[in-house]
Amino acid sequence: MEWLDRIVHSFIMTFGITQPSPEKKRLANLFIGALLIAVVLGFLGAVVFGVRHLAR
């Protein structure tokens, strides 16, 4: 989970989000990580959808 912690920390620092308290850090990592994964999967899904429909 170290990689997720680094990615979330970079995201927090980039967008200027208030740092979570140590007790809430794990929950914030899971929440922001899930949102980032959802965005990446959505983007990839849109690309695959577009490529399949353009290939017709």
CHARMM-style PDB file with segment names, atoms N, HN, CA, C and O in Angstrom:
ATOM      1  N   MET     1       0.811  -1.198   0.000  1.00  0.00      PROA
ATOM      2  CA  MET     1       0.000   0.000   0.000  1.00  0.00      PROA
ATOM      3  C   MET     1       0.856   1.264   0.000  1.00  0.00      PROA
ATOM      4  O   MET     1       0.328   2.376  -0.022  1.00  0.00      PROA
ATOM      5  N   GLU     2       2.162   1.094   0.024  1.00  0.00      PROA
ATOM      6  HN  GLU     2       2.591   0.191   0.042  1.00  0.00      PROA
ATOM      7  CA  GLU     2       3.051   2.257   0.006  1.00  0.00      PROA
ATOM      8  C   GLU     2       2.887   3.055  -1.280  1.00  0.00      PROA
ATOM      9  O   GLU     2       2.935   4.285  -1.257  1.00  0.00      PROA
ATOM     10  N   TRP     3       2.693   2.364  -2.409  1.00  0.00      PROA
ATOM     11  HN  TRP     3       2.654   1.364  -2.429  1.00  0.00      PROA
ATOM     12  CA  TRP     3       2.521   3.053  -3.686  1.00  0.00      PROA
ATOM     13  C   TRP     3       1.258   3.891  -3.690  1.00  0.00      PROA
ATOM     14  O   TRP     3       1.250   5.002  -4.221  1.00  0.00      PROA
ATOM     15  N   LEU     4       0.182   3.366  -3.097  1.00  0.00      PROA
ATOM     16  HN  LEU     4       0.189   2.464  -2.666  1.00  0.00      PROA
ATOM     17  CA  LEU     4      -1.068   4.119  -3.014  1.00  0.00      PROA
ATOM     18  C   LEU     4      -0.894   5.342  -2.126  1.00  0.00      PROA
ATOM     19  O   LEU     4      -1.417   6.413  -2.433  1.00  0.00      PROA
ATOM     20  N   ASP     5      -0.166   5.189  -1.034  1.00  0.00      PROA
ATOM     21  HN  ASP     5       0.259   4.319  -0.785  1.00  0.00      PROA
ATOM     22  CA  ASP     5       0.083   6.316  -0.136  1.00  0.00      PROA
ATOM     23  C   ASP     5       0.839   7.422  -0.861  1.00  0.00      PROA
ATOM     24  O   ASP     5       0.533   8.601  -0.680  1.00  0.00      PROA
ATOM     25  N   ARG     6       1.816   7.057  -1.673  1.00  0.00      PROA
ATOM     26  HN  ARG     6       2.064   6.099  -1.820  1.00  0.00      PROA
ATOM     27  CA  ARG     6       2.590   8.053  -2.420  1.00  0.00      PROA
ATOM     28  C   ARG     6       1.738   8.752  -3.475  1.00  0.00      PROA
ATOM     29  O   ARG     6       1.831   9.968  -3.643  1.00  0.00      PROA
ATOM     30  N   ILE     7       0.915   7.994  -4.180  1.00  0.00      PROA
ATOM     31  HN  ILE     7       0.840   7.006  -4.044  1.00  0.00      PROA
ATOM     32  CA  ILE     7       0.047   8.586  -5.200  1.00  0.00      PROA
ATOM     33  C   ILE     7      -0.956   9.538  -4.562  1.00  0.00      PROA
ATOM     34  O   ILE     7      -1.169  10.644  -5.058  1.00  0.00      PROA
ATOM     35  N   VAL     8      -1.570   9.111  -3.465  1.00  0.00      PROA
ATOM     36  HN  VAL     8      -1.397   8.213  -3.062  1.00  0.00      PROA
ATOM     37  CA  VAL     8      -2.554   9.960  -2.781  1.00  0.00      PROA
ATOM     38  C   VAL     8      -1.884  11.200  -2.209  1.00  0.00      PROA
ATOM     39  O   VAL     8      -2.443  12.295  -2.282  1.00  0.00      PROA
ATOM     40  N   HSD     9      -0.700  11.043  -1.644  1.00  0.00      PROA
ATOM     41  HN  HSD     9      -0.247  10.154  -1.584  1.00  0.00      PROA
ATOM     42  CA  HSD     9       0.017  12.205  -1.104  1.00  0.00      PROA
ATOM     43  C   HSD     9       0.314  13.209  -2.221  1.00  0.00      PROA
ATOM     44  O   HSD     9       0.170  14.416  -2.022  1.00  0.00      PROA
ATOM     45  N   SER    10       0.725  12.722  -3.385  1.00  0.00      PROA
ATOM     46  HN  SER    10       0.842  11.742  -3.547  1.00  0.00      PROA
ATOM     47  CA  SER    10       0.979  13.598  -4.525  1.00  0.00      PROA
ATOM     48  C   SER    10      -0.294  14.301  -4.963  1.00  0.00      PROA
ATOM     49  O   SER    10      -0.270  15.487  -5.289  1.00  0.00      PROA
ATOM     50  N   PHE    11      -1.400  13.579  -4.972  1.00  0.00      PROA
ATOM     51  HN  PHE    11      -1.420  12.615  -4.706  1.00  0.00      PROA
ATOM     52  CA  PHE    11      -2.692  14.159  -5.343  1.00  0.00      PROA
ATOM     53  C   PHE    11      -3.092  15.256  -4.355  1.00  0.00      PROA
ATOM     54  O   PHE    11      -3.538  16.331  -4.757  1.00  0.00      PROA
ATOM     55  N   ILE    12      -2.930  14.978  -3.073  1.00  0.00      PROA
ATOM     56  HN  ILE    12      -2.568  14.105  -2.746  1.00  0.00      PROA
ATOM     57  CA  ILE    12      -3.285  15.953  -2.033  1.00  0.00      PROA
ATOM     58  C   ILE    12      -2.419  17.199  -2.162  1.00  0.00      PROA
ATOM     59  O   ILE    12      -2.930  18.315  -2.065  1.00  0.00      PROA
ATOM     60  N   MET    13      -1.132  17.030  -2.376  1.00  0.00      PROA
ATOM     61  HN  MET    13      -0.717  16.124  -2.454  1.00  0.00      PROA
ATOM     62  CA  MET    13      -0.237  18.177  -2.488  1.00  0.00      PROA
ATOM     63  C   MET    13      -0.495  18.972  -3.773  1.00  0.00      PROA
ATOM     64  O   MET    13      -0.401  20.199  -3.773  1.00  0.00      PROA
ATOM     65  N   THR    14      -0.820  18.275  -4.862  1.00  0.00      PROA
ATOM     66  HN  THR    14      -0.897  17.278  -4.862  1.00  0.00      PROA
ATOM     67  CA  THR    14      -1.063  18.949  -6.136  1.00  0.00      PROA
ATOM     68  C   THR    14      -2.294  19.840  -6.076  1.00  0.00      PROA
ATOM     69  O   THR    14      -2.271  20.969  -6.566  1.00  0.00      PROA
ATOM     70  N   PHE    15      -3.369  19.338  -5.477  1.00  0.00      PROA
ATOM     71  HN  PHE    15      -3.388  18.421  -5.079  1.00  0.00      PROA
ATOM     72  CA  PHE    15      -4.617  20.083  -5.471  1.00  0.00      PROA
ATOM     73  C   PHE    15      -4.837  20.886  -4.198  1.00  0.00      PROA
ATOM     74  O   PHE    15      -5.883  21.516  -4.043  1.00  0.00      PROA
ATOM     75  N   GLY    16      -3.880  20.876  -3.293  1.00  0.00      PROA
ATOM     76  HN  GLY    16      -3.030  20.364  -3.419  1.00  0.00      PROA
ATOM     77  CA  GLY    16      -3.958  21.711  -2.106  1.00  0.00      PROA
ATOM     78  C   GLY    16      -5.022  21.295  -1.115  1.00  0.00      PROA
ATOM     79  O   GLY    16      -5.585  22.133  -0.412  1.00  0.00      PROA
ATOM     80  N   ILE    17      -5.297  20.010  -1.057  1.00  0.00      PROA
ATOM     81  HN  ILE    17      -4.839  19.330  -1.629  1.00  0.00      PROA
ATOM     82  CA  ILE    17      -6.283  19.498  -0.111  1.00  0.00      PROA
ATOM     83  C   ILE    17      -5.646  19.448   1.274  1.00  0.00      PROA
ATOM     84  O   ILE    17      -4.458  19.154   1.405  1.00  0.00      PROA
ATOM     85  N   THR    18      -6.427  19.731   2.293  1.00  0.00      PROA
ATOM     86  HN  THR    18      -7.392  19.970   2.187  1.00  0.00      PROA
ATOM     87  CA  THR    18      -5.926  19.679   3.661  1.00  0.00      PROA
ATOM     88  C   THR    18      -5.473  18.263   3.995  1.00  0.00      PROA
ATOM     89  O   THR    18      -6.170  17.293   3.697  1.00  0.00      PROA
ATOM     90  N   GLN    19      -4.317  18.154   4.608  1.00  0.00      PROA
ATOM     91  HN  GLN    19      -3.751  18.942   4.851  1.00  0.00      PROA
ATOM     92  CA  GLN    19      -3.778  16.845   4.994  1.00  0.00      PROA
ATOM     93  C   GLN    19      -4.697  16.183   6.017  1.00  0.00      PROA
ATOM     94  O   GLN    19      -5.123  16.828   6.975  1.00  0.00      PROA
ATOM     95  N   PRO    20      -5.004  14.897   5.821  1.00  0.00      PROA
ATOM     96  CA  PRO    20      -5.831  14.202   6.803  1.00  0.00      PROA
ATOM     97  C   PRO    20      -5.045  13.934   8.084  1.00  0.00      PROA
ATOM     98  O   PRO    20      -3.818  13.838   8.074  1.00  0.00      PROA
ATOM     99  N   SER    21      -5.776  13.816   9.171  1.00  0.00      PROA
ATOM    100  HN  SER    21      -6.773  13.894   9.179  1.00  0.00      PROA
ATOM    101  CA  SER    21      -5.128  13.479  10.435  1.00  0.00      PROA
ATOM    102  C   SER    21      -4.594  12.048  10.344  1.00  0.00      PROA
ATOM    103  O   SER    21      -5.060  11.269   9.512  1.00  0.00      PROA
ATOM    104  N   PRO    22      -3.624  11.696  11.190  1.00  0.00      PROA
ATOM    105  CA  PRO    22      -3.066  10.332  11.139  1.00  0.00      PROA
ATOM    106  C   PRO    22      -4.128   9.238  11.317  1.00  0.00      PROA
ATOM    107  O   PRO    22      -3.998   8.147  10.762  1.00  0.00      PROA
ATOM    108  N   GLU    23      -5.173   9.534  12.088  1.00  0.00      PROA
ATOM    109  HN  GLU    23      -5.279  10.420  12.539  1.00  0.00      PROA
ATOM    110  CA  GLU    23      -6.223   8.529  12.300  1.00  0.00      PROA
ATOM    111  C   GLU    23      -7.057   8.321  11.036  1.00  0.00      PROA
ATOM    112  O   GLU    23      -7.561   7.222  10.803  1.00  0.00      PROA
ATOM    113  N   LYS    24      -7.204   9.346  10.233  1.00  0.00      PROA
ATOM    114  HN  LYS    24      -6.795  10.239  10.422  1.00  0.00      PROA
ATOM    115  CA  LYS    24      -8.040   9.282   9.036  1.00  0.00      PROA
ATOM    116  C   LYS    24      -7.242   9.050   7.756  1.00  0.00      PROA
ATOM    117  O   LYS    24      -7.822   8.992   6.672  1.00  0.00      PROA
ATOM    118  N   LYS    25      -5.934   8.917   7.866  1.00  0.00      PROA
ATOM    119  HN  LYS    25      -5.464   8.963   8.747  1.00  0.00      PROA
ATOM    120  CA  LYS    25      -5.087   8.802   6.683  1.00  0.00      PROA
ATOM    121  C   LYS    25      -5.422   7.561   5.860  1.00  0.00      PROA
ATOM    122  O   LYS    25      -5.479   7.638   4.633  1.00  0.00      PROA
ATOM    123  N   ARG    26      -5.643   6.434   6.501  1.00  0.00      PROA
ATOM    124  HN  ARG    26      -5.597   6.370   7.498  1.00  0.00      PROA
ATOM    125  CA  ARG    26      -5.956   5.191   5.786  1.00  0.00      PROA
ATOM    126  C   ARG    26      -7.275   5.319   5.035  1.00  0.00      PROA
ATOM    127  O   ARG    26      -7.375   4.902   3.881  1.00  0.00      PROA
ATOM    128  N   LEU    27      -8.284   5.892   5.679  1.00  0.00      PROA
ATOM    129  HN  LEU    27      -8.202   6.230   6.617  1.00  0.00      PROA
ATOM    130  CA  LEU    27      -9.581   6.080   5.040  1.00  0.00      PROA
ATOM    131  C   LEU    27      -9.468   7.037   3.856  1.00  0.00      PROA
ATOM    132  O   LEU    27     -10.061   6.799   2.804  1.00  0.00      PROA
ATOM    133  N   ALA    28      -8.712   8.111   4.025  1.00  0.00      PROA
ATOM    134  HN  ALA    28      -8.230   8.304   4.880  1.00  0.00      PROA
ATOM    135  CA  ALA    28      -8.512   9.066   2.925  1.00  0.00      PROA
ATOM    136  C   ALA    28      -7.782   8.398   1.765  1.00  0.00      PROA
ATOM    137  O   ALA    28      -8.123   8.631   0.606  1.00  0.00      PROA
ATOM    138  N   ASN    29      -6.783   7.572   2.063  1.00  0.00      PROA
ATOM    139  HN  ASN    29      -6.506   7.383   3.005  1.00  0.00      PROA
ATOM    140  CA  ASN    29      -6.062   6.854   1.007  1.00  0.00      PROA
ATOM    141  C   ASN    29      -6.996   5.949   0.217  1.00  0.00      PROA
ATOM    142  O   ASN    29      -6.943   5.920  -1.013  1.00  0.00      PROA
ATOM    143  N   LEU    30      -7.839   5.221   0.909  1.00  0.00      PROA
ATOM    144  HN  LEU    30      -7.882   5.245   1.908  1.00  0.00      PROA
ATOM    145  CA  LEU    30      -8.765   4.319   0.224  1.00  0.00      PROA
ATOM    146  C   LEU    30      -9.777   5.094  -0.611  1.00  0.00      PROA
ATOM    147  O   LEU    30     -10.064   4.711  -1.745  1.00  0.00      PROA
ATOM    148  N   PHE    31     -10.315   6.168  -0.069  1.00  0.00      PROA
ATOM    149  HN  PHE    31     -10.081   6.479   0.852  1.00  0.00      PROA
ATOM    150  CA  PHE    31     -11.328   6.947  -0.775  1.00  0.00      PROA
ATOM    151  C   PHE    31     -10.742   7.622  -2.013  1.00  0.00      PROA
ATOM    152  O   PHE    31     -11.292   7.496  -3.106  1.00  0.00      PROA
ATOM    153  N   ILE    32      -9.641   8.330  -1.850  1.00  0.00      PROA
ATOM    154  HN  ILE    32      -9.193   8.433  -0.961  1.00  0.00      PROA
ATOM    155  CA  ILE    32      -9.031   9.025  -2.985  1.00  0.00      PROA
ATOM    156  C   ILE    32      -8.483   8.019  -3.990  1.00  0.00      PROA
ATOM    157  O   ILE    32      -8.582   8.235  -5.198  1.00  0.00      PROA
ATOM    158  N   GLY    33      -7.910   6.930  -3.507  1.00  0.00      PROA
ATOM    159  HN  GLY    33      -7.829   6.754  -2.526  1.00  0.00      PROA
ATOM    160  CA  GLY    33      -7.423   5.884  -4.407  1.00  0.00      PROA
ATOM    161  C   GLY    33      -8.542   5.272  -5.234  1.00  0.00      PROA
ATOM    162  O   GLY    33      -8.373   5.035  -6.430  1.00  0.00      PROA
ATOM    163  N   ALA    34      -9.679   5.017  -4.609  1.00  0.00      PROA
ATOM    164  HN  ALA    34      -9.817   5.210  -3.637  1.00  0.00      PROA
ATOM    165  CA  ALA    34     -10.829   4.460  -5.332  1.00  0.00      PROA
ATOM    166  C   ALA    34     -11.332   5.446  -6.381  1.00  0.00      PROA
ATOM    167  O   ALA    34     -11.677   5.049  -7.494  1.00  0.00      PROA
ATOM    168  N   LEU    35     -11.375   6.721  -6.033  1.00  0.00      PROA
ATOM    169  HN  LEU    35     -11.095   7.044  -5.129  1.00  0.00      PROA
ATOM    170  CA  LEU    35     -11.809   7.722  -7.013  1.00  0.00      PROA
ATOM    171  C   LEU    35     -10.835   7.826  -8.181  1.00  0.00      PROA
ATOM    172  O   LEU    35     -11.262   7.927  -9.331  1.00  0.00      PROA
ATOM    173  N   LEU    36      -9.547   7.802  -7.907  1.00  0.00      PROA
ATOM    174  HN  LEU    36      -9.200   7.719  -6.973  1.00  0.00      PROA
ATOM    175  CA  LEU    36      -8.562   7.863  -8.978  1.00  0.00      PROA
ATOM    176  C   LEU    36      -8.646   6.635  -9.887  1.00  0.00      PROA
ATOM    177  O   LEU    36      -8.536   6.762 -11.106  1.00  0.00      PROA
ATOM    178  N   ILE    37      -8.839   5.460  -9.309  1.00  0.00      PROA
ATOM    179  HN  ILE    37      -8.929   5.357  -8.318  1.00  0.00      PROA
ATOM    180  CA  ILE    37      -8.972   4.242 -10.107  1.00  0.00      PROA
ATOM    181  C   ILE    37     -10.237   4.305 -10.955  1.00  0.00      PROA
ATOM    182  O   ILE    37     -10.226   3.888 -12.114  1.00  0.00      PROA
ATOM    183  N   ALA    38     -11.332   4.824 -10.388  1.00  0.00      PROA
ATOM    184  HN  ALA    38     -11.341   5.162  -9.447  1.00  0.00      PROA
ATOM    185  CA  ALA    38     -12.577   4.955 -11.148  1.00  0.00      PROA
ATOM    186  C   ALA    38     -12.396   5.899 -12.337  1.00  0.00      PROA
ATOM    187  O   ALA    38     -12.913   5.627 -13.421  1.00  0.00      PROA
ATOM    188  N   VAL    39     -11.680   6.986 -12.153  1.00  0.00      PROA
ATOM    189  HN  VAL    39     -11.260   7.207 -11.273  1.00  0.00      PROA
ATOM    190  CA  VAL    39     -11.436   7.928 -13.247  1.00  0.00      PROA
ATOM    191  C   VAL    39     -10.595   7.273 -14.335  1.00  0.00      PROA
ATOM    192  O   VAL    39     -10.897   7.419 -15.519  1.00  0.00      PROA
ATOM    193  N   VAL    40      -9.552   6.559 -13.950  1.00  0.00      PROA
ATOM    194  HN  VAL    40      -9.308   6.442 -12.988  1.00  0.00      PROA
ATOM    195  CA  VAL    40      -8.687   5.897 -14.934  1.00  0.00      PROA
ATOM    196  C   VAL    40      -9.469   4.831 -15.697  1.00  0.00      PROA
ATOM    197  O   VAL    40      -9.353   4.739 -16.919  1.00  0.00      PROA
ATOM    198  N   LEU    41     -10.257   4.030 -14.996  1.00  0.00      PROA
ATOM    199  HN  LEU    41     -10.350   4.104 -14.003  1.00  0.00      PROA
ATOM    200  CA  LEU    41     -11.053   2.999 -15.664  1.00  0.00      PROA
ATOM    201  C   LEU    41     -12.107   3.619 -16.578  1.00  0.00      PROA
ATOM    202  O   LEU    41     -12.363   3.102 -17.665  1.00  0.00      PROA
ATOM    203  N   GLY    42     -12.712   4.713 -16.152  1.00  0.00      PROA
ATOM    204  HN  GLY    42     -12.504   5.133 -15.269  1.00  0.00      PROA
ATOM    205  CA  GLY    42     -13.678   5.414 -16.994  1.00  0.00      PROA
ATOM    206  C   GLY    42     -13.035   5.948 -18.259  1.00  0.00      PROA
ATOM    207  O   GLY    42     -13.608   5.847 -19.344  1.00  0.00      PROA
ATOM    208  N   PHE    43     -11.849   6.515 -18.123  1.00  0.00      PROA
ATOM    209  HN  PHE    43     -11.383   6.597 -17.242  1.00  0.00      PROA
ATOM    210  CA  PHE    43     -11.128   7.021 -19.282  1.00  0.00      PROA
ATOM    211  C   PHE    43     -10.781   5.889 -20.249  1.00  0.00      PROA
ATOM    212  O   PHE    43     -10.984   6.005 -21.457  1.00  0.00      PROA
ATOM    213  N   LEU    44     -10.259   4.800 -19.701  1.00  0.00      PROA
ATOM    214  HN  LEU    44     -10.094   4.706 -18.719  1.00  0.00      PROA
ATOM    215  CA  LEU    44      -9.909   3.660 -20.552  1.00  0.00      PROA
ATOM    216  C   LEU    44     -11.147   3.069 -21.224  1.00  0.00      PROA
ATOM    217  O   LEU    44     -11.097   2.671 -22.388  1.00  0.00      PROA
ATOM    218  N   GLY    45     -12.248   3.013 -20.494  1.00  0.00      PROA
ATOM    219  HN  GLY    45     -12.290   3.337 -19.549  1.00  0.00      PROA
ATOM    220  CA  GLY    45     -13.501   2.525 -21.076  1.00  0.00      PROA
ATOM    221  C   GLY    45     -13.977   3.412 -22.213  1.00  0.00      PROA
ATOM    222  O   GLY    45     -14.449   2.915 -23.235  1.00  0.00      PROA
ATOM    223  N   ALA    46     -13.855   4.726 -22.041  1.00  0.00      PROA
ATOM    224  HN  ALA    46     -13.471   5.130 -21.210  1.00  0.00      PROA
ATOM    225  CA  ALA    46     -14.248   5.651 -23.100  1.00  0.00      PROA
ATOM    226  C   ALA    46     -13.358   5.491 -24.323  1.00  0.00      PROA
ATOM    227  O   ALA    46     -13.840   5.562 -25.453  1.00  0.00      PROA
ATOM    228  N   VAL    47     -12.072   5.276 -24.109  1.00  0.00      PROA
ATOM    229  HN  VAL    47     -11.681   5.218 -23.191  1.00  0.00      PROA
ATOM    230  CA  VAL    47     -11.145   5.081 -25.230  1.00  0.00      PROA
ATOM    231  C   VAL    47     -11.492   3.794 -25.971  1.00  0.00      PROA
ATOM    232  O   VAL    47     -11.571   3.790 -27.199  1.00  0.00      PROA
ATOM    233  N   VAL    48     -11.698   2.714 -25.245  1.00  0.00      PROA
ATOM    234  HN  VAL    48     -11.634   2.717 -24.247  1.00  0.00      PROA
ATOM    235  CA  VAL    48     -12.039   1.435 -25.884  1.00  0.00      PROA
ATOM    236  C   VAL    48     -13.366   1.566 -26.627  1.00  0.00      PROA
ATOM    237  O   VAL    48     -13.489   1.086 -27.754  1.00  0.00      PROA
ATOM    238  N   PHE    49     -14.346   2.200 -26.023  1.00  0.00      PROA
ATOM    239  HN  PHE    49     -14.246   2.591 -25.108  1.00  0.00      PROA
ATOM    240  CA  PHE    49     -15.646   2.405 -26.658  1.00  0.00      PROA
ATOM    241  C   PHE    49     -15.486   3.212 -27.952  1.00  0.00      PROA
ATOM    242  O   PHE    49     -16.058   2.855 -28.982  1.00  0.00      PROA
ATOM    243  N   GLY    50     -14.719   4.283 -27.898  1.00  0.00      PROA
ATOM    244  HN  GLY    50     -14.254   4.573 -27.061  1.00  0.00      PROA
ATOM    245  CA  GLY    50     -14.502   5.103 -29.080  1.00  0.00      PROA
ATOM    246  C   GLY    50     -13.773   4.380 -30.188  1.00  0.00      PROA
ATOM    247  O   GLY    50     -14.138   4.503 -31.357  1.00  0.00      PROA
ATOM    248  N   VAL    51     -12.744   3.625 -29.833  1.00  0.00      PROA
ATOM    249  HN  VAL    51     -12.448   3.525 -28.883  1.00  0.00      PROA
ATOM    250  CA  VAL    51     -11.971   2.896 -30.819  1.00  0.00      PROA
ATOM    251  C   VAL    51     -12.839   1.828 -31.480  1.00  0.00      PROA
ATOM    252  O   VAL    51     -12.776   1.645 -32.695  1.00  0.00      PROA
ATOM    253  N   ARG    52     -13.638   1.130 -30.700  1.00  0.00      PROA
ATOM    254  HN  ARG    52     -13.690   1.278 -29.712  1.00  0.00      PROA
ATOM    255  CA  ARG    52     -14.489   0.082 -31.267  1.00  0.00      PROA
ATOM    256  C   ARG    52     -15.523   0.661 -32.221  1.00  0.00      PROA
ATOM    257  O   ARG    52     -15.824   0.060 -33.252  1.00  0.00      PROA
ATOM    258  N   HSD    53     -16.070   1.831 -31.880  1.00  0.00      PROA
ATOM    259  HN  HSD    53     -15.825   2.319 -31.042  1.00  0.00      PROA
ATOM    260  CA  HSD    53     -17.089   2.413 -32.738  1.00  0.00      PROA
ATOM    261  C   HSD    53     -16.493   3.114 -33.960  1.00  0.00      PROA
ATOM    262  O   HSD    53     -17.154   3.215 -34.993  1.00  0.00      PROA
ATOM    263  N   LEU    54     -15.270   3.593 -33.856  1.00  0.00      PROA
ATOM    264  HN  LEU    54     -14.732   3.511 -33.017  1.00  0.00      PROA
ATOM    265  CA  LEU    54     -14.621   4.189 -35.017  1.00  0.00      PROA
ATOM    266  C   LEU    54     -14.123   3.123 -35.985  1.00  0.00      PROA
ATOM    267  O   LEU    54     -13.939   3.404 -37.169  1.00  0.00      PROA
ATOM    268  N   ALA    55     -13.902   1.904 -35.499  1.00  0.00      PROA
ATOM    269  HN  ALA    55     -14.052   1.676 -34.537  1.00  0.00      PROA
ATOM    270  CA  ALA    55     -13.368   0.827 -36.323  1.00  0.00      PROA
ATOM    271  C   ALA    55     -14.451   0.190 -37.197  1.00  0.00      PROA
ATOM    272  O   ALA    55     -14.131  -0.636 -38.051  1.00  0.00      PROA
ATOM    273  N   ARG    56     -15.697   0.546 -37.009  1.00  0.00      PROA
ATOM    274  HN  ARG    56     -15.957   1.217 -36.314  1.00  0.00      PROA
ATOM    275  CA  ARG    56     -16.780  -0.057 -37.792  1.00  0.00      PROA
ATOM    276  C   ARG    56     -16.764   0.377 -39.210  1.00  0.00      PROA
ATOM    277  OT1 ARG    56     -17.614  -0.046 -39.994  1.00  0.00      PROA
TER     278      ARG     56
END
